[in-house]
């Protein structure tokens, strides 16, 4: 999909993209490109949704899960050698 800016620099975002990702975007600039990152209408609700089951987990449980996952990854990396 491509688009271009108008004479005032406005960018047209097609309706199907706006319907899927919303109306607000962060513009992230890189040396060779830019990216549009959708901004949630309710950022706090988006964080709660992303956290999912972590919402009710204790810090100790989260730490145990992270350590177990790191150990598993380290063991897998060691067996790949």
Buried (B, 14 or more C-beta within 10 A) or exposed (E): EEEEEEEEEEEEBEEEBEEEBEEEBEEEEEEEEEEBEBEBEEEEEEEEEEEEEEEEBEEEEEEEEEEEEEEEEEEEEEEEE
